[in-house]
């Protein structure tokens, strides 16, 4: 998974797959809005895919 602030990559992390769900741990991010994209390369039985969303980090 890649996390960007504007065009700058601020984190690249790899998830752990368990029972069809991927879990990732992100580093501490500063307040702001980030673009998050994830890519699954696929396997011999499952087609690869790509998706994305916006992540908003608010102050405490």
N, C-alpha and C positions, 0 to 999 in steps of 0.2 A: 504494500500500500504506500502511496506517495501523498504527502501533505505539502501544499504550497501556500505561501503568502504572496499574492501577486504572481510573479513568474519565478520567484525564488523557492527552491525546494528546501523545506525546513526539517523534514523527517522522511525517512524511508524505513519501513518496518515490514517484517514477515510475520504472518499470522500462524496460529496453530489450529488445525482442523480436527474437530472431535464431533462425531455424530451429526455431520452435515452442517455444523456451525463453525465459523472461523472467529477466533478471538485474537485481538491485537492489543498491545500496550503502547500508548503514545507517550513521548517525553512531555515534560511540562511545557506548555505552550503559553506564550504571552497573550494577553487580551487581544481580540480581533477576530476577523473572519478569514477562514482558510478554505481552500478547495481540496477535497479529498478524492482520490481516485484509487480504485482497486482493480487488479487484473488477475484472472485465473487462466493459466495456460492450457488447461484441459488435460485429458488423459485418453487412454485408448477407448474408454466407454462414455466419457462426458465431454461435451464441447466446451471450449474455453469461452470466457466472457469478460467484459469490462463494464464497470459502473462507476458512478461518481455522485458526490453530494457536497453540500456546503456545511462546514462545521463552524459554529460561533462559540468563542470562548469569552465568557462574561467575568467581570471581577467578582470577588467574594464580598 
